């Protein structure tokens, strides 16, 4: 198996595991690439991948805002009008309703965002938001491990 | 099939190479256990891995109490984490100090180790160690606790997989490679012994391990002999 395929599977499994731990319907990842562009890396399912792709395409969404503010963005209902929701994104991924987006850092540097999502509207409890932040640290560990142990 | 864009992933990892320094797998595991411990808010957490010729050996423990839990199990060859490894499933105890499954454990434990939960950490589908958490009081573990532990174990498995894929040169990598290579043989020998002697999996594994220890051999070598000769007897 090529290393790239293996790493894709690793990221896929890690995202699924992190979603399971948080108790969310899925998790997805956007990362800044070597041309300083924010890229939709993917998700634990097709919904997650779509969520990130739409944000990359239209340049707006909870992940984009997380990166710009450098802090968590909590969305109880993606379809709500701005500033609480992102109806432009919601229209393209109708099955995603609640989103928690946490910034990912390597050292002090922002490298992307980890986005948990659910199919139903709900309020994100602060304990869950804190858990999401710490799960982001685990995601960074896996990414750092891949970055330094590969011939890219 | 994954839902990952490999090109986007590679381009991002290239950038990450320039923004972070490399760390060894042991350091990564220590940090991962630290995160797990803080997320659970329990008294402590730890990781144990199988070692050639021996059983589980602790690698990471968040504090002295955790070390006493793991040390006690290593010394006695029994306990919830040992069972989780041998049986390849989650094992919990609401109060390990009075649990009839491991009556000798209490004497060797720190008094603040009470409720314990362990799940296997796997490589290639086979258990190579366990992720363990404990509480300083009685606690009834529920399904959500166990599922969360499995989730964390899965993340740790990804860290291990990357380390193994990179053929990292370290004592842990050697241990894990051994566990990977030979666990399959051990599993087959267990299956054979269960059928031949009408044993449970735990009985078969315990018997293999005891005989290996008594004859100063590796479990995997004994397992291979059992399979090869088809007539190995476990006393």
Interface residues (C-beta under 8 A of the other chain):
Chain A: X3 X4 X5 X6 X7 X8 X9 X10 X11 X12 X13 X14 X16 X17 X18 X20 X21 X23 X31 X32 X33 X34 X35 X36 X39 X40 X41 X42 X43 X44 X45 X46 X48 X49 X106 X107 X109 X111 X112 X131 X134 X135 X137 X138 X141 X142 X143 X144 X145 X146 X147 X148 X149 X150 X152
Chain B: X2 X3 X4 X5 X6 X8 X9 X10 X11 X12 X13 X14 X15 X16 X17 X18 X19 X20 X21 X22 X23 X25 X28 X31 X32 X35 X38 X39 X144 X147 X148 X150 X151 X152 X154 X155 X157 X158 X159 X161 X162 X163 X165 X166 X168
